[in-house]
């Protein structure tokens, strides 16, 4: 018998960027916990495929809209609430990585990574919170990163977006906390996904990750589910503005 503090059955959750990888794993975890889950992305066929993958676990819907475009987000959130119901939980997971030395990083790429990793969380968070604050309750989880704290060469713009997302999380907490909305961040370490596949397959890099991580391994997407379930549950009603790092201990050691 699970503790009632962790019961989120019957809640409605939207997970952005959830057609694969971390987003899909988090959506699956929320569905397994009894939530009605809305998957978001831009590619309708990929979304349909993702929904089919996790349909057996619970009630799953899809909503295709561009999280980097203000009017699309406003229309998308309004449509989701009308079709599926009021959102109790938002997971801002949409993100991307572009690796290049900072001296060679193109202007267009800077704006693209900023829009995808940071602006999207502001736009979707604002629209969801507009409704959550009116209702007096809600949970927002922003997917930050190990790179919200530390950085390696070649990923400065990514780290800049994730560091800013950490502070946006705290700012959202300050603004929306008085209205019953808790906003926290989840900071994954090095996790095996489609996107990190080339790094996992690089023997030198993989050895470095295992050596640097007290847990001695790469993270798996399912390692992140418990943290999201906690932050989305009544157990976290007095937890806000925090970043929970799920990194096998990497941020704690030299």
C-alpha positions in Angstrom: 0.0 0.0 0.0 1.6 3.3 -1.0 1.4 6.4 1.2 -1.5 8.7 0.3 1.0 11.7 0.2 2.3 10.2 -3.1 -1.1 9.5 -4.6 -1.5 11.5 -7.9 -4.1 9.3 -9.5 -6.8 11.3 -11.3 -4.5 14.3 -12.0 -4.0 15.7 -15.5 -0.4 16.2 -16.6 1.2 17.8 -19.7 4.7 16.8 -20.6 6.4 18.9 -23.3 8.9 17.3 -25.7 7.6 13.9 -24.8 7.6 12.0 -28.0 10.9 10.2 -27.0 13.7 10.0 -24.5 13.4 11.6 -21.0 10.0 13.2 -21.8 8.4 10.0 -22.9 9.8 8.1 -19.8 8.4 10.8 -17.5 5.1 10.7 -19.2 5.0 6.9 -18.9 5.8 7.2 -15.2 3.0 9.7 -14.6 0.5 7.5 -16.6 1.5 4.5 -14.5 0.9 6.6 -11.4 -2.7 7.1 -12.5 -2.5 10.5 -14.2 -4.2 11.4 -17.5 -1.2 12.4 -19.5 -0.9 14.7 -22.5 2.1 14.2 -24.7 3.4 17.3 -26.5 5.7 17.8 -29.5 5.6 19.2 -33.0 5.7 16.0 -35.0 2.2 14.5 -35.0 3.2 11.1 -36.3 6.0 10.7 -33.7 3.5 11.8 -31.0 1.0 9.2 -32.2 3.7 6.5 -32.1 4.8 7.6 -28.5 1.2 7.6 -27.3 0.7 4.1 -28.7 3.8 2.9 -26.8 2.5 3.9 -23.4 -1.3 3.6 -24.0 -1.5 0.4 -22.0 -0.3 2.2 -18.9 -3.1 4.7 -18.6 -5.1 7.5 -20.3 -2.9 9.2 -22.9 -3.7 12.2 -25.2 -1.5 14.1 -27.6 -1.3 17.9 -28.3 0.9 19.1 -31.1 2.0 22.7 -30.8 5.3 24.7 -30.9 6.5 25.4 -27.4 8.8 28.2 -28.6 5.9 30.2 -30.2 3.8 32.3 -27.8 0.5 32.3 -29.8 0.8 28.5 -30.5 1.4 27.9 -26.7 -1.6 30.0 -25.7 -3.9 28.2 -28.2 -2.4 24.8 -27.3 -2.9 25.1 -23.6 -6.4 26.4 -24.0 -7.3 23.5 -26.3 -5.8 20.9 -24.0 -7.8 22.2 -21.0 -11.0 22.3 -23.0 -10.5 18.8 -24.5 -8.8 16.9 -21.7 -9.5 19.0 -18.5 -7.7 21.4 -16.2 -4.0 20.8 -15.9 -2.8 19.9 -12.4 0.8 19.1 -13.4 3.1 20.6 -16.1 6.5 19.1 -16.9 8.6 21.5 -19.0 10.9 19.0 -20.7 11.4 20.3 -24.2 15.0 20.8 -24.9 17.9 20.3 -27.3 21.7 20.2 -27.4 24.1 21.9 -29.9 27.8 21.2 -29.4 30.4 23.6 -30.8 33.3 25.6 -29.5 32.0 29.0 -28.2 34.2 31.0 -30.7 32.5 29.1 -33.6 28.9 29.1 -32.2 26.6 30.7 -34.8 24.1 33.4 -33.8 21.2 31.4 -35.2 22.2 28.4 -33.1 22.4 30.5 -30.0 18.8 31.8 -30.5 17.6 28.3 -31.4 18.9 26.7 -28.2 17.8 29.6 -26.1 14.2 29.4 -27.5 14.0 25.6 -27.1 15.5 25.2 -23.7 14.5 28.4 -21.9 11.9 30.5 -23.7 9.6 27.4 -24.1 9.5 26.9 -20.3 8.6 30.6 -19.8 5.9 30.5 -22.4 4.3 27.1 -21.4 4.8 27.8 -17.7 3.1 31.2 -17.9 0.1 29.8 -19.8 -0.4 26.9 -17.5 0.2 29.0 -14.4 -2.3 31.6 -15.5 -5.0 28.9 -15.0 -3.3 27.1 -12.0 -3.1 30.3 -10.0 -6.8 31.0 -10.7 -7.7 27.6 -9.3 -5.3 27.9 -6.4 -3.2 24.7 -7.0 -0.7 23.2 -9.4 2.7 21.6 -9.8 5.3 22.7 -12.4 8.5 20.7 -12.9 11.2 22.2 -15.1 13.7 19.7 -16.5 17.0 21.4 -15.7 20.4 19.6 -15.9 23.6 18.8 -14.2 24.7 21.7 -16.5 22.6 24.1 -14.4 25.6 23.9 -12.1 28.7 22.8 -13.9 29.9 22.8 -17.5 32.3 21.1 -19.9 34.0 22.6 -22.9 31.9 22.9 -26.1 28.4 23.2 -24.4 28.5 26.8 -23.0 25.2 27.9 -24.6 23.4 24.8 -23.4 24.7 25.3 -19.9 23.7 29.0 -20.1 20.1 27.9 -20.9 20.0 25.3 -18.1 21.5 27.7 -15.6 18.9 30.3 -16.5 16.2 27.7 -16.3 17.3 27.0 -12.7 16.8 30.7 -11.8 13.5 30.9 -13.8 12.3 28.0 -11.6 13.1 30.0 -8.5 11.4 33.1 -10.0 8.3 31.2 -10.9 8.3 29.9 -7.3 8.5 33.4 -6.0 5.6 34.7 -8.2 3.2 31.8 -8.1 3.9 30.2 -4.7 1.5 32.6 -3.0 -1.3 31.2 -5.3 -0.8 27.6 -4.3 1.5 26.5 -7.2 4.8 24.7 -6.5 7.5 25.1 -9.0 10.7 22.9 -8.9 13.4 21.6 -11.2 14.7 18.1 -11.9 18.4 18.0 -12.9 19.3 14.9 -14.8 23.0 13.9 -15.0 24.3 11.9 -17.9 21.4 9.8 -19.0 21.4 7.2 -21.8 18.9 8.3 -24.5 18.7 8.4 -28.3 20.3 11.9 -28.2 23.2 10.9 -26.0 23.8 7.6 -27.9 27.0 8.9 -29.6 28.5 9.8 -26.2 27.5 6.5 -24.7 29.1 4.7 -27.6 32.3 6.7 -27.2 34.5 4.5 -25.0 36.7 7.4 -23.7 33.7 9.6 -22.8 31.7 6.7 -21.3 34.7 5.7 -19.1 35.0 9.4 -18.0 31.3 9.5 -17.0 31.5 6.2 -15.0 34.7 7.4 -13.3 33.2 10.8 -12.4 29.9 9.4 -11.1 29.9 7.9 -7.6 27.1 5.5 -8.8 29.7 4.3 -11.4 27.3 4.2 -14.4 25.3 6.2 -16.9 21.8 7.1 -15.7 18.7 5.5 -17.3 15.5 7.4 -18.1 13.6 5.4 -15.5 16.0 6.8 -12.8 14.3 10.2 -13.3 10.7 9.0 -12.8 10.7 8.9 -9.0 11.8 12.5 -8.7 9.1 13.7 -10.9 6.4 11.7 -9.1 7.6 13.1 -5.8 7.6 16.8 -7.1 4.2 16.3 -8.7 2.6 14.8 -5.5 1.1 16.2 -2.3 4.3 15.0 -0.6 6.0 18.1 -2.2 3.3 20.7 -1.2 5.9 22.6 0.9 8.7 22.1 -1.6 9.2 24.9 -4.0 12.0 26.6 -5.9 14.3 23.6 -5.5 16.4 21.7 -8.0 16.6 18.0 -7.4 19.7 16.6 -9.1 19.4 13.0 -10.2 23.0 12.5 -11.4 24.4 9.5 -9.5 26.2 12.0 -7.2 28.2 13.7 -9.9 27.6 17.3 -8.8 28.8 16.4 -5.3 32.3 15.2 -6.1 35.5 16.5 -7.7 
